[in-house]
């Protein structure tokens, strides 16, 4: 008979995710109870998905800079296994690194919905978001950024399927239209693992905001040059998608380069 192996102690990241999942479960329970009793204030109705937005986002490549423990590259640390990656503010590095990414502020809200259930919200999913700096570099990969891990982080969707990140407006680099990367994971089994992901996709930034940020903001000069040579139609990722998919992948934004932007995206999934 094989001797049973001792259980592995949970990592700090796993404990963070479990604590967040427990808080979200309690919030859902209280909200359901309040709704059943007709009490105002405790239960907030989820906003309806926009007409035409209830489609599944296409599966996209994670690209060469995911730092997720798998995928096409493995020459960087697995940031998903790092303590401190569960956070809403992505602008500074964590875990001993001390850099802070500069750029136009962006407050991004993502809502996860189940397209097979009329765009019902999907609570309790872990979303890993990452993107480039204002001049097109990626932490952990670009030579001068290999000791930094900013502009990467994980949040868990609340009872309304929503998560929020505070970050910067990403830059543009040669060959790619401005974008953000995301992956969706379960949380029940602890820390996100590349082999258990539900979805890998990308979000496009709106053209008017890109033109304003790159054209009016100091520090985005190289992004302006790259942006002048690219479009959604020329991009090797987004150009393969239908107009409806492109519309669903494009972040809706309000704001200005001087005051920052507030963005919102609906991420449709099959359950």
Secondary structure as a PSIPRED ss2 file (coil, helix, strand):
# PSIPRED VFORMAT (PSIPRED V4.0)

   1 X C   1.000  0.000  0.000
   2 X C   1.000  0.000  0.000
   3 X C   1.000  0.000  0.000
   4 X C   1.000  0.000  0.000
   5 X C   1.000  0.000  0.000
   6 X C   1.000  0.000  0.000
   7 X C   1.000  0.000  0.000
   8 X C   1.000  0.000  0.000
   9 X C   1.000  0.000  0.000
  10 X C   1.000  0.000  0.000
  11 X C   1.000  0.000  0.000
  12 X H   0.000  1.000  0.000
  13 X H   0.000  1.000  0.000
  14 X H   0.000  1.000  0.000
  15 X H   0.000  1.000  0.000
  16 X H   0.000  1.000  0.000
  17 X H   0.000  1.000  0.000
  18 X H   0.000  1.000  0.000
  19 X H   0.000  1.000  0.000
  20 X H   0.000  1.000  0.000
  21 X H   0.000  1.000  0.000
  22 X H   0.000  1.000  0.000
  23 X H   0.000  1.000  0.000
  24 X H   0.000  1.000  0.000
  25 X H   0.000  1.000  0.000
  26 X H   0.000  1.000  0.000
  27 X H   0.000  1.000  0.000
  28 X H   0.000  1.000  0.000
  29 X H   0.000  1.000  0.000
  30 X H   0.000  1.000  0.000
  31 X H   0.000  1.000  0.000
  32 X H   0.000  1.000  0.000
  33 X H   0.000  1.000  0.000
  34 X H   0.000  1.000  0.000
  35 X H   0.000  1.000  0.000
  36 X H   0.000  1.000  0.000
  37 X H   0.000  1.000  0.000
  38 X C   1.000  0.000  0.000
  39 X C   1.000  0.000  0.000
  40 X C   1.000  0.000  0.000
  41 X C   1.000  0.000  0.000
  42 X C   1.000  0.000  0.000
  43 X C   1.000  0.000  0.000
  44 X C   1.000  0.000  0.000
  45 X C   1.000  0.000  0.000
  46 X C   1.000  0.000  0.000
  47 X C   1.000  0.000  0.000
  48 X C   1.000  0.000  0.000
  49 X C   1.000  0.000  0.000
  50 X C   1.000  0.000  0.000
  51 X C   1.000  0.000  0.000
  52 X C   1.000  0.000  0.000
  53 X C   1.000  0.000  0.000
  54 X C   1.000  0.000  0.000
  55 X C   1.000  0.000  0.000
  56 X C   1.000  0.000  0.000
  57 X C   1.000  0.000  0.000
  58 X C   1.000  0.000  0.000
  59 X C   1.000  0.000  0.000
  60 X C   1.000  0.000  0.000
  61 X C   1.000  0.000  0.000
  62 X C   1.000  0.000  0.000
  63 X C   1.000  0.000  0.000
  64 X C   1.000  0.000  0.000
  65 X C   1.000  0.000  0.000
  66 X C   1.000  0.000  0.000
  67 X C   1.000  0.000  0.000
  68 X C   1.000  0.000  0.000
  69 X C   1.000  0.000  0.000
  70 X C   1.000  0.000  0.000
  71 X C   1.000  0.000  0.000
  72 X C   1.000  0.000  0.000
  73 X C   1.000  0.000  0.000
  74 X C   1.000  0.000  0.000
  75 X C   1.000  0.000  0.000
  76 X C   1.000  0.000  0.000
  77 X C   1.000  0.000  0.000
  78 X C   1.000  0.000  0.000
  79 X H   0.000  1.000  0.000
  80 X H   0.000  1.000  0.000
  81 X H   0.000  1.000  0.000
  82 X C   1.000  0.000  0.000
  83 X C   1.000  0.000  0.000
  84 X C   1.000  0.000  0.000
  85 X C   1.000  0.000  0.000
  86 X E   0.000  0.000  1.000
  87 X C   1.000  0.000  0.000
  88 X C   1.000  0.000  0.000
  89 X E   0.000  0.000  1.000
  90 X C   1.000  0.000  0.000
  91 X C   1.000  0.000  0.000
  92 X E   0.000  0.000  1.000
  93 X C   1.000  0.000  0.000
  94 X C   1.000  0.000  0.000
  95 X C   1.000  0.000  0.000
  96 X C   1.000  0.000  0.000
  97 X C   1.000  0.000  0.000
  98 X C   1.000  0.000  0.000
  99 X C   1.000  0.000  0.000
 100 X E   0.000  0.000  1.000
 101 X C   1.000  0.000  0.000
 102 X C   1.000  0.000  0.000
 103 X C   1.000  0.000  0.000
 104 X C   1.000  0.000  0.000
 105 X E   0.000  0.000  1.000
 106 X E   0.000  0.000  1.000
 107 X E   0.000  0.000  1.000
 108 X E   0.000  0.000  1.000
 109 X E   0.000  0.000  1.000
 110 X E   0.000  0.000  1.000
 111 X E   0.000  0.000  1.000
 112 X E   0.000  0.000  1.000
 113 X E   0.000  0.000  1.000
 114 X E   0.000  0.000  1.000
 115 X H   0.000  1.000  0.000
 116 X H   0.000  1.000  0.000
 117 X H   0.000  1.000  0.000
 118 X C   1.000  0.000  0.000
 119 X C   1.000  0.000  0.000
 120 X E   0.000  0.000  1.000
 121 X E   0.000  0.000  1.000
 122 X C   1.000  0.000  0.000
 123 X C   1.000  0.000  0.000
 124 X C   1.000  0.000  0.000
 125 X E   0.000  0.000  1.000
 126 X E   0.000  0.000  1.000
 127 X E   0.000  0.000  1.000
 128 X E   0.000  0.000  1.000
 129 X E   0.000  0.000  1.000
 130 X E   0.000  0.000  1.000
 131 X C   1.000  0.000  0.000
 132 X C   1.000  0.000  0.000
 133 X C   1.000  0.000  0.000
 134 X C   1.000  0.000  0.000
 135 X C   1.000  0.000  0.000
 136 X C   1.000  0.000  0.000
 137 X C   1.000  0.000  0.000
 138 X C   1.000  0.000  0.000
 139 X C   1.000  0.000  0.000
 140 X C   1.000  0.000  0.000
 141 X C   1.000  0.000  0.000
 142 X C   1.000  0.000  0.000
 143 X H   0.000  1.000  0.000
 144 X H   0.000  1.000  0.000
 145 X H   0.000  1.000  0.000
 146 X C   1.000  0.000  0.000
 147 X C   1.000  0.000  0.000
 148 X C   1.000  0.000  0.000
 149 X C   1.000  0.000  0.000
 150 X C   1.000  0.000  0.000
 151 X C   1.000  0.000  0.000
 152 X E   0.000  0.000  1.000
 153 X E   0.000  0.000  1.000
 154 X E   0.000  0.000  1.000
 155 X E   0.000  0.000  1.000
 156 X E   0.000  0.000  1.000
 157 X C   1.000  0.000  0.000
 158 X C   1.000  0.000  0.000
 159 X C   1.000  0.000  0.000
 160 X C   1.000  0.000  0.000
 161 X C   1.000  0.000  0.000
 162 X E   0.000  0.000  1.000
 163 X E   0.000  0.000  1.000
 164 X E   0.000  0.000  1.000
 165 X E   0.000  0.000  1.000
 166 X E   0.000  0.000  1.000
 167 X E   0.000  0.000  1.000
 168 X E   0.000  0.000  1.000
 169 X C   1.000  0.000  0.000
 170 X C   1.000  0.000  0.000
 171 X C   1.000  0.000  0.000
 172 X C   1.000  0.000  0.000
 173 X C   1.000  0.000  0.000
 174 X C   1.000  0.000  0.000
 175 X C   1.000  0.000  0.000
 176 X C   1.000  0.000  0.000
 177 X C   1.000  0.000  0.000
 178 X C   1.000  0.000  0.000
 179 X E   0.000  0.000  1.000
 180 X E   0.000  0.000  1.000
 181 X E   0.000  0.000  1.000
 182 X E   0.000  0.000  1.000
 183 X E   0.000  0.000  1.000
 184 X E   0.000  0.000  1.000
 185 X E   0.000  0.000  1.000
 186 X E   0.000  0.000  1.000
 187 X C   1.000  0.000  0.000
 188 X C   1.000  0.000  0.000
 189 X C   1.000  0.000  0.000
 190 X C   1.000  0.000  0.000
 191 X C   1.000  0.000  0.000
 192 X C   1.000  0.000  0.000
 193 X C   1.000  0.000  0.000
 194 X H   0.000  1.000  0.000
 195 X H   0.000  1.000  0.000
 196 X H   0.000  1.000  0.000
 197 X E   0.000  0.000  1.000
 198 X E   0.000  0.000  1.000
 199 X E   0.000  0.000  1.000
 200 X E   0.000  0.000  1.000
 201 X E   0.000  0.000  1.000
 202 X E   0.000  0.000  1.000
 203 X E   0.000  0.000  1.000
 204 X E   0.000  0.000  1.000
 205 X C   1.000  0.000  0.000
 206 X C   1.000  0.000  0.000
 207 X H   0.000  1.000  0.000
 208 X H   0.000  1.000  0.000
 209 X H   0.000  1.000  0.000
 210 X H   0.000  1.000  0.000
 211 X H   0.000  1.000  0.000
 212 X H   0.000  1.000  0.000
 213 X H   0.000  1.000  0.000
 214 X H   0.000  1.000  0.000
 215 X H   0.000  1.000  0.000
 216 X H   0.000  1.000  0.000
 217 X C   1.000  0.000  0.000
 218 X C   1.000  0.000  0.000
 219 X C   1.000  0.000  0.000
 220 X C   1.000  0.000  0.000
 221 X H   0.000  1.000  0.000
 222 X H   0.000  1.000  0.000
 223 X H   0.000  1.000  0.000
 224 X H   0.000  1.000  0.000
 225 X H   0.000  1.000  0.000
 226 X H   0.000  1.000  0.000
 227 X H   0.000  1.000  0.000
 228 X C   1.000  0.000  0.000
 229 X C   1.000  0.000  0.000
 230 X C   1.000  0.000  0.000
 231 X C   1.000  0.000  0.000
 232 X C   1.000  0.000  0.000
 233 X C   1.000  0.000  0.000
 234 X C   1.000  0.000  0.000
 235 X C   1.000  0.000  0.000
 236 X C   1.000  0.000  0.000
 237 X C   1.000  0.000  0.000
 238 X H   0.000  1.000  0.000
 239 X H   0.000  1.000  0.000
 240 X H   0.000  1.000  0.000
 241 X C   1.000  0.000  0.000
 242 X C   1.000  0.000  0.000
 243 X H   0.000  1.000  0.000
 244 X H   0.000  1.000  0.000
 245 X H   0.000  1.000  0.000
 246 X H   0.000  1.000  0.000
 247 X H   0.000  1.000  0.000
 248 X H   0.000  1.000  0.000
 249 X H   0.000  1.000  0.000
 250 X E   0.000  0.000  1.000
 251 X C   1.000  0.000  0.000
 252 X E   0.000  0.000  1.000
 253 X E   0.000  0.000  1.000
 254 X E   0.000  0.000  1.000
 255 X E   0.000  0.000  1.000
 256 X E   0.000  0.000  1.000
 257 X C   1.000  0.000  0.000
 258 X C   1.000  0.000  0.000
 259 X C   1.000  0.000  0.000
 260 X E   0.000  0.000  1.000
 261 X E   0.000  0.000  1.000
 262 X E   0.000  0.000  1.000
 263 X E   0.000  0.000  1.000
 264 X E   0.000  0.000  1.000
 265 X E   0.000  0.000  1.000
 266 X E   0.000  0.000  1.000
 267 X E   0.000  0.000  1.000
 268 X E   0.000  0.000  1.000
 269 X E   0.000  0.000  1.000
 270 X C   1.000  0.000  0.000
 271 X C   1.000  0.000  0.000
